Amino acid sequence: MGRGLCWIGYSMVGLVISSAALAQPKPAIPLQLKIAPQISNHAPDHWYVDQRAWRYQSTSNVRFTVGNSTPQLVSGLKTVPLGGLSFSDRVDAVLTDKEQWRYGLALGVVDKQPTATDFNYGAKAARAWVDVRLSPTLSFDGLYQRAEGYEQVGLGSRYHLSSTGGVWAMSLTQSHHRAGKGWRYQGRYDMDISETVDMSLSTETYSGAFSNLLQSQNKSFTTPQAKHGVDVHWDTGRWGALGASYSSTQPRLGQNQHSFGVNQQFWYSSNLRIDLDAQRQIHTGDYNMGLRFSLPVF
């Protein structure tokens, strides 16, 4: 977070206000709390702790994790948290002097409720992933996940057009499970409008009976549909980051759904961060508002 603080605990106080039009309104998407310290590639060997895991960093680019792990793949291939043991490494210059490989493995159980305070684990699962940077502008990655009665394979790519042209990312994922198989196609375009404002356009298309690893624990899947979204973020300086988003879902059968939201994160002091968010479902009229405080416990 750029503040050089080693956070090893936190406390949250939340306030949620919802419309009374629905007995159980759909909650707003929570803002992600990223309070783990940034670790330099040149830092000495050591362990450190974040929200839900102990992590080990070595000077040879090797990483070990005991607890929850969710790799961030460059193409945007989606993964779900696994609680257990994970390992990752980075290898430079295998074929050319510009190439870079990253790969990782994880064994554990599916985290069915990935929040900072609750633990609810499901079936045993395994994951393997790899991403290859062929040049400073072009990368490819792959993902394989497996659990009892479930298998998923994904491939993706990312291309950086230029410093002003933005970044394209695309991925394709197939899942096999007891209810059948399905496909998910993802695309994303990110660009910087100015030094303080950036925008993202995203699209997802589902066909067949696609199910991710978390859905498979509940024997559910995503029906054929298309999703589109727009996100805008503005760095306001002293008042933190301001964001706005719009999304639409177009199912093959049923009514189209639309929603928009706003959120803001800022540091009130060096030890207190405030998160505000609000979301409204246009097709139903339901809305949600949230206020959250985060601060170190010790």
N, C-alpha and C positions, 0 to 999 in steps of 0.2 A: 504493500500500500504506500510505499515510498516514505514512510515515517520512521522507519528503523525501530519499530516497536515489536517486541516478541510477545504476542498475545497467546496466553495459555488458558484463558477462560473468559467467559463473558456472561452478561446477564441481559435479558430482554424484557421489556414491558410493552405490551401491545394493546391497541385499541382498534376495534373493527366496528363499523357502522354499516348496516345493510338495509335495503328497502324491505318493507313488510309485505310486498306483493307475493313473495314466495316463502313458504314455510321453512325451506332449507336452501337459501340462496347459494349459488356457486361462488366460492371465495375468489378474491382477486389473486392473480399470480404473485407470489411473494418475491420481494427483491432478494437477490442472492448476497449473503454475507461472506465476503472473501477476506478473512482476517488472518490467514496464514502468512508468516513473514516471507519475503522474497529472498531466495537463496541463490547466491552467486555460484557460477560454475567453477570458480576458483576458491570457494570457501573450503576450509578444512573438513575432514571427515567428522560427521557428528549426527546425532539424532535430534529431531525437533518435533513438536506436537502442534497439530492444528485442530479444527473442530471435532473431527471424528476419526483421527488416525495418528499413529506415530510414524514418522518418516525418517529415513536415513539417506544422507547425501554423502557421496564419496568424491574424491578428486578425479576419478576416472569416469565420470558421467553415469555411474551406476546409481540407481535409486531403488530402495526397498521400502515397502509400506506394510504396516500391520494395522488393519482396520479397514475403513471404507476407501475405495479407490474408484475414480472415474476418469479415464484418459481423455484428453482433449485432442481430437484429430483435426488436422488442418482443413479437410474438406467439409467438416461439419457432420460427419457420420455420428449418429447419436448412440450413446451407451447409457446403461443404468448402473448405479452404484453396486459394487460387490463388496461384502464384508469378509475379509480374510487376509491372505498374503498375496502381494503383488511385487513384480520386479520389472524394471525397465532399464534400457541402456541406449547409448548413442555411439555410432561408429562413423568416423569421418573417412572420406576418400577411399571408397572401396573400388570404384571403377575410374573415377576422374577426380581431379583435385577440387572440384566444386560440389561433388556429391556428398550427401549426408544421410545416414540411415538412423532411424529410431525404431525400437521394437519393445514389446512388453508382453508379459504373461500375468495372469491372475487366477487364483483358485480360492473359492469361498462360497458364500451363500448370497442370494439376492436380497438387497435391502428393499423391503416393500414399503417403507415409510422413511424416505431420506430427508429427515429434518435434523436440526442440531441437537435436539433434546430427547427424541423418541427413537426406540430401536424395535424393529419388527422385521425379522428375517424369514425368508422363504426357503426354496429348494436350493440344493447344491448346484453350482454352476462354474464354468470355466470360460476364460476369454484370452484370445491372442490377437495382437494388432501389430501393424508395421506401417511406417510412413517413410517415404523416400523423397528427398529434395534433390531433383536432378540439376537444378540451377537456382539462382536467387529468385527466379520468377515462376518456376513450375515445380509442383509437388504432387505425388500420388500417395494414397494410403489404402489399407485394407483392414478388415475386421472380421473375426470369427468368434461366435459365442455359442455355447452349448449347455444345455441342462437336460434333465430327464424329459423325454418326449418333445424336445425343442432344439432347433438348430437355426442359426442365422449367419448369413454371409453378406458382406458389404464391400463395395469398391468406391473410391472417390478420387477427385482431383481438385487442385487449386491453382489458379493462374493469376499472377499479379501483372496487370496490364502496364502500368507505369505509376509514377508518383502522383499523377493527377487523374489517371484513367480508372482507378479503382481495382477491386479484386473480385474475380469470378470463382465460385466454388460449386461443384456438382457432385452428387453421389447417387448410387443405386444399391438398394438392399433387398434381399429376399429372405423370407422366413418360412420354415417348415414346422408344423406343430400338429397336434391331434385333430384340430378342426379343419386343417387343410394347409394351403400355402398362399402367400401373397407377396406383393411388391410395394416398395416405397421409393419414389423418385424425389430427390431434393435438389433445389437450386437456390443460390444466394449471390447477391451482388452488393458489395460494400464500397462506399466512396466517401471521400472527405469533401464536403462542400466548402469549408473554410478551415482555418486553423483551430477553431473551437466547435464547429458543427460537423457531424458526420451522419450519414443516412444509410440504411440497409433495406434492401428489397428481398423478400424470400417467397418461395413457392414450394408446396409439397403436393404430390399426387399419390393416392393409394389405390391399389387394385387388388382383387381377390380378397383373401382373408388375412391381411397382414397383422402380425402380432409381435410386439417387442418383448424383450425378456421379462419385463415387469408385468405386462399384460398376460403373458402366458401363465403366471402364477395364479391368476384369477380366472383362467380358461376363457379369456375374452380376446377380441381382435378389433381392428379398425375397419369399418365398412368402407366401400369404395367412395372416395370423395376427393376434393381438391381444396387446398388451403393457400391463402395468399396473405402477406403481411408487409407492413411498412413500419420501420422504427427510425426515429430521429433522436439524436443525443446532442446536448449542448453543454459545453464546459463553461459554467458561469463564474469560474474563479473562486472567490471567497465563499460563495453559496453552493459550491459543489456541482453535481451533475444533474441536469434537468432532462427528462426524457418524455417522449410521447410515442404512442403506438396505435396502429389500426390493423385489424385482422378480419378476414372473412372466410367462412367455410361453406363450400357448396357440395352437399352430399348428392349422390346419384339419385337417392330417393329422400324426399322430405324437404323441409323449409331451409332456405339459406340463412346463415347466422352471421351477424356482424357485431363487433365490439371495438371499443377504443379505450385507451387508458393513458394516464400521466403518472410520473413518479419523479421523486427528487431525493438525492442523498447528499448530505453535507455534514461537515464537522462543526459542531457547536463550540467545542473546545478540543484540546489535544487528547482528551480521554473520553469524549462523548460524541457519538455519531447519531444523527437523526435520519430516519427513512420515512418518507411519505409516499403513499401510492393510492390511486383511485382507478376504478374500472367500471365501465357501463356496458351492459348487453343491450344493443339497440333493438333486437327483435323481441325481447321480453320486457324491456324497461327496468330490469333489475340492475342494481349498482352496489359497489363495495368501496369502502374507504378504509385505509389503514395507517396507523402511526406506530413506529417502533423505535426504541432506543437501544443502543448497544454500547457497552462499556466493559473494561477489563475487571475481572473479579480479583485476580492476584497476579 
